[in-house]
Amino acid sequence: MNNQNLWQKFISLSERGILMIIAIATLFATGIELARMFNVQTVNLSDLFLLFIYAEVLGMVGAFYINNRLPVTLPIIIAMTALTRMIILQSKDLDSINIIYEASGILILAGAAYVMSLKDEISLRKLKVRKSLEDKISN
């Protein structure tokens, strides 16, 4: 086994280990949040957004283990949800211009997510065309 393969294996195992730590920490944070909501017997919209962020993080880790790659759109969606939660938490104390800035950030992220989904769609079409051509050539 050459040195490059050893490093690639080390990086791959490290990545998987870190993602497992992220998943465990996310589950732990979810448990803490659920216990807090149970103790105060109140559920706010910001609490639901936080739980949604945790679910998206777990979905991102799960997607990596299924496809062996991190989808780019999921972190963008997580960022959009986090900005939305921030607006909800701070809307009473913020100047209107700051809310506009944060909402503009969400709009920019939404545009980026749309562009990335188009890129994925185009890539899938290219794969289908390539597979179709390969099938025709092999027949």
C-alpha positions as CSV (number, residue, x, y, z in Angstrom):
1,M,0.0,0.0,0.0
2,N,1.5,3.3,-1.0
3,N,1.7,6.5,1.0
4,Q,-1.1,8.2,-0.9
5,N,-3.6,5.4,-0.3
6,L,-2.7,5.4,3.4
7,W,-3.4,9.2,3.6
8,Q,-6.7,8.8,1.6
9,K,-7.8,6.1,4.0
10,F,-6.9,8.2,7.0
11,I,-8.8,11.2,5.7
12,S,-11.8,9.1,4.8
13,L,-11.9,7.4,8.3
14,S,-11.4,10.8,10.0
15,E,-14.2,12.3,8.0
16,R,-16.5,9.5,8.9
17,G,-15.5,9.7,12.6
18,I,-16.1,13.5,12.7
19,L,-19.5,13.1,11.1
20,M,-20.4,10.4,13.6
21,I,-19.4,12.8,16.4
22,I,-21.6,15.5,14.8
23,A,-24.5,13.0,14.7
24,I,-24.0,12.0,18.4
25,A,-23.7,15.6,19.5
26,T,-26.8,16.6,17.5
27,L,-28.8,13.8,19.2
28,F,-27.5,15.0,22.6
29,A,-28.4,18.6,21.8
30,T,-31.8,17.5,20.7
31,G,-32.3,15.6,23.9
32,I,-31.3,18.6,26.0
33,E,-33.7,20.8,24.0
34,L,-36.6,18.4,24.4
35,A,-35.9,18.1,28.1
36,R,-35.9,21.9,28.4
37,M,-39.2,22.2,26.5
38,F,-40.7,19.5,28.8
39,N,-39.5,21.2,31.9
40,V,-40.8,24.7,31.0
41,Q,-43.9,23.1,29.3
42,T,-43.7,25.6,26.5
43,V,-42.9,25.2,22.9
44,N,-42.1,28.3,20.9
45,L,-41.6,28.7,17.1
46,S,-37.9,29.2,17.7
47,D,-37.8,25.9,19.5
48,L,-39.3,24.2,16.5
49,F,-36.9,25.8,14.1
50,L,-34.0,24.6,16.3
51,L,-35.3,21.1,16.3
52,F,-35.7,21.4,12.5
53,I,-32.0,22.5,12.2
54,Y,-31.0,19.4,14.3
55,A,-33.1,17.2,12.0
56,E,-31.4,18.7,8.9
57,V,-28.0,18.1,10.4
58,L,-28.8,14.5,11.0
59,G,-30.2,14.3,7.5
60,M,-27.0,15.6,6.1
61,V,-24.9,13.1,8.0
62,G,-27.3,10.3,6.9
63,A,-27.0,11.4,3.3
64,F,-23.2,11.2,3.5
65,Y,-23.4,7.6,4.8
66,I,-25.8,6.7,2.0
67,N,-24.2,8.4,-0.9
68,N,-20.6,8.9,0.3
69,R,-20.9,12.6,-0.4
70,L,-22.2,15.7,1.3
71,P,-25.1,17.4,-0.6
72,V,-24.3,21.1,-1.0
73,T,-27.9,22.2,-0.7
74,L,-28.5,20.8,2.8
75,P,-26.0,23.2,4.5
76,I,-27.6,26.0,2.6
77,I,-31.0,25.0,3.8
78,I,-29.6,24.8,7.4
79,A,-28.2,28.3,7.1
80,M,-31.6,29.6,5.8
81,T,-33.4,27.9,8.8
82,A,-30.8,29.4,11.2
83,L,-31.3,32.9,9.8
84,T,-35.1,32.5,10.0
85,R,-34.7,31.4,13.7
86,M,-32.5,34.4,14.4
87,I,-35.1,36.7,12.9
88,I,-37.8,35.2,15.1
89,L,-35.7,35.4,18.2
90,Q,-34.5,38.9,17.7
91,S,-37.3,40.5,15.8
92,K,-38.5,42.6,18.7
93,D,-35.1,44.0,19.5
94,L,-33.8,44.5,16.0
95,D,-33.9,47.6,13.8
96,S,-36.0,47.1,10.6
97,I,-32.9,47.4,8.5
98,N,-31.2,44.4,10.2
99,I,-34.3,42.3,9.6
100,I,-34.1,43.3,5.9
101,Y,-30.4,42.3,5.8
102,E,-31.1,38.9,7.3
103,A,-34.1,38.4,5.0
104,S,-31.9,39.3,2.1
105,G,-29.4,36.7,3.3
106,I,-32.2,34.1,3.2
107,L,-33.1,35.2,-0.3
108,I,-29.5,34.9,-1.5
109,L,-29.2,31.5,0.1
110,A,-32.5,30.4,-1.5
111,G,-31.1,31.5,-4.9
112,A,-27.9,29.5,-4.3
113,A,-29.9,26.4,-3.3
114,Y,-32.0,26.8,-6.5
115,V,-28.8,27.1,-8.7
116,M,-27.3,24.1,-7.0
117,S,-30.4,22.0,-7.5
118,L,-30.3,23.0,-11.2
119,K,-26.7,21.9,-11.4
120,D,-27.6,18.5,-9.9
121,E,-30.5,18.1,-12.3
122,I,-28.2,18.9,-15.3
123,S,-25.6,16.4,-14.0
124,L,-28.3,13.7,-13.7
125,R,-29.4,14.4,-17.3
126,K,-25.8,14.1,-18.5
127,L,-25.4,10.8,-16.7
128,K,-28.6,9.5,-18.3
129,V,-27.5,10.6,-21.7
130,R,-24.0,9.1,-21.2
131,K,-25.5,5.8,-20.0
132,S,-27.9,5.8,-23.0
133,L,-25.0,6.3,-25.4
134,E,-22.9,3.6,-23.7
135,D,-25.9,1.2,-24.0
136,K,-26.3,1.9,-27.7
137,I,-22.6,1.5,-28.3
138,S,-22.5,-1.9,-26.4
139,N,-25.5,-3.2,-28.4
